[in-house]
C-alpha cells in the first residue's frame, strides 16, 4: 500500500518536471561522466531558487536532494519540497530529527540507480564566484563511500538577493525563478568524479577511526571538490563568457569565509 501511495503522490512532481522540460533550453556537457547503473553524490553550485527543478528536468535520473529544514516550514512548502523538488530535510539544530532523515536516505541508497544532490556551499549564492564549501558533501561521500561528481550550473537568471523580496515565501520565489529561467540558455557542466577512497584522497592513512585521519580525509575531499569546481567555472567562462562583466577578487575560494 505504501508503494502505491508513494506512486500516486509522485505523479504531480513527475508531470510538473516533464512539463517544465518542454520550455527549457538546457545544454549538458560531459554527460558520460554520469554513471548509468550506480549511485553517486552530485555536488551542485546553488545560484537560483529553481536549481533543483532545472537539474531534475535536465538529467534523466532520479535525484534525491538534501536540503535544510528551513525550507520545510509549513505543509505547503513541505509538499512542494517533497513532491516536486524531491528533497529530504536535514536539521542544523534539532539533531535528533536527523535520525529519521538519515534512515530515509539510507533506504533510498539501497536503490543502485539514484543520485543524491547536495549544495556544498550550504546556502543560495547569487553572487559571482563561490562561497566557502561546507563539509556536508565531503562527509556524506566519506560515510557512504560514494563518489562525488561536481555539477556546475552556468548562466541561470539568479534574480534579486533573497532579502530584497517583498514577500519571502520560498515557494513564491521558486515559482518566479522557474518563470525567469524559462527559455533561458542554461549550461550544465559535469565534472570528474572524486572517489573518497582514491589514493590522492586517503594518502597513506590506515586508521580510518582516528579523528585526525577523518578530518584530514574530509579536507582532502573538499579541496579536490573546490579545485574541480574552479576548473568547471573556467571552462564555462572560456566557452560562453562570464555571467558578469568582471569577476570579483574573491572568485577563488577563501578560507577566511569559513
Secondary structure as the mmCIF struct_conf table of DSSP 4:
data_model
#
loop_
_struct_conf.conf_type_id
_struct_conf.id
_struct_conf.beg_label_comp_id
_struct_conf.beg_label_asym_id
_struct_conf.beg_label_seq_id
_struct_conf.end_label_comp_id
_struct_conf.end_label_asym_id
_struct_conf.end_label_seq_id
HELX_RH_AL_P HELX_RH_AL_P1 UNK A 2 UNK A 21
TURN_TY1_P TURN_TY1_P1 UNK A 22 UNK A 23
STRN STRN1 UNK A 25 UNK A 29
HELX_RH_3T_P HELX_RH_3T_P1 UNK A 31 UNK A 33
BEND BEND1 UNK A 34 UNK A 34
BEND BEND2 UNK A 36 UNK A 38
STRN STRN2 UNK A 40 UNK A 44
BEND BEND3 UNK A 48 UNK A 48
TURN_TY1_P TURN_TY1_P2 UNK A 49 UNK A 50
HELX_RH_AL_P HELX_RH_AL_P2 UNK A 51 UNK A 58
BEND BEND4 UNK A 59 UNK A 61
STRN STRN3 UNK A 63 UNK A 68
HELX_RH_3T_P HELX_RH_3T_P2 UNK A 69 UNK A 72
BEND BEND5 UNK A 74 UNK A 74
HELX_RH_AL_P HELX_RH_AL_P3 UNK A 75 UNK A 79
HELX_RH_PI_P HELX_RH_PI_P1 UNK A 80 UNK A 84
BEND BEND6 UNK A 85 UNK A 85
STRN STRN4 UNK A 87 UNK A 90
BEND BEND7 UNK A 92 UNK A 93
HELX_RH_3T_P HELX_RH_3T_P3 UNK A 95 UNK A 97
HELX_RH_AL_P HELX_RH_AL_P4 UNK A 98 UNK A 109
TURN_TY1_P TURN_TY1_P3 UNK A 110 UNK A 110
BEND BEND8 UNK A 111 UNK A 111
TURN_TY1_P TURN_TY1_P4 UNK A 112 UNK A 113
STRN STRN5 UNK A 115 UNK A 118
TURN_TY1_P TURN_TY1_P5 UNK A 120 UNK A 121
BEND BEND9 UNK A 123 UNK A 123
BEND BEND10 UNK A 127 UNK A 129
HELX_LH_PP_P HELX_LH_PP_P1 UNK A 131 UNK A 133
BEND BEND11 UNK A 135 UNK A 135
HELX_RH_AL_P HELX_RH_AL_P5 UNK A 136 UNK A 144
HELX_LH_PP_P HELX_LH_PP_P2 UNK A 146 UNK A 147
STRN STRN6 UNK A 148 UNK A 154
BEND BEND12 UNK A 155 UNK A 155
BEND BEND13 UNK A 160 UNK A 160
HELX_RH_3T_P HELX_RH_3T_P4 UNK A 162 UNK A 164
BEND BEND14 UNK A 166 UNK A 167
HELX_RH_AL_P HELX_RH_AL_P6 UNK A 170 UNK A 180
TURN_TY1_P TURN_TY1_P6 UNK A 181 UNK A 183
STRN STRN7 UNK A 185 UNK A 194
TURN_TY1_P TURN_TY1_P7 UNK A 196 UNK A 197
BEND BEND15 UNK A 198 UNK A 198
HELX_RH_AL_P HELX_RH_AL_P7 UNK A 199 UNK A 202
TURN_TY1_P TURN_TY1_P8 UNK A 203 UNK A 204
TURN_TY1_P TURN_TY1_P9 UNK A 208 UNK A 209
BEND BEND16 UNK A 210 UNK A 210
HELX_RH_AL_P HELX_RH_AL_P8 UNK A 211 UNK A 240
BEND BEND17 UNK A 243 UNK A 246
HELX_RH_3T_P HELX_RH_3T_P5 UNK A 249 UNK A 251
BEND BEND18 UNK A 252 UNK A 252
HELX_RH_3T_P HELX_RH_3T_P6 UNK A 255 UNK A 257
#
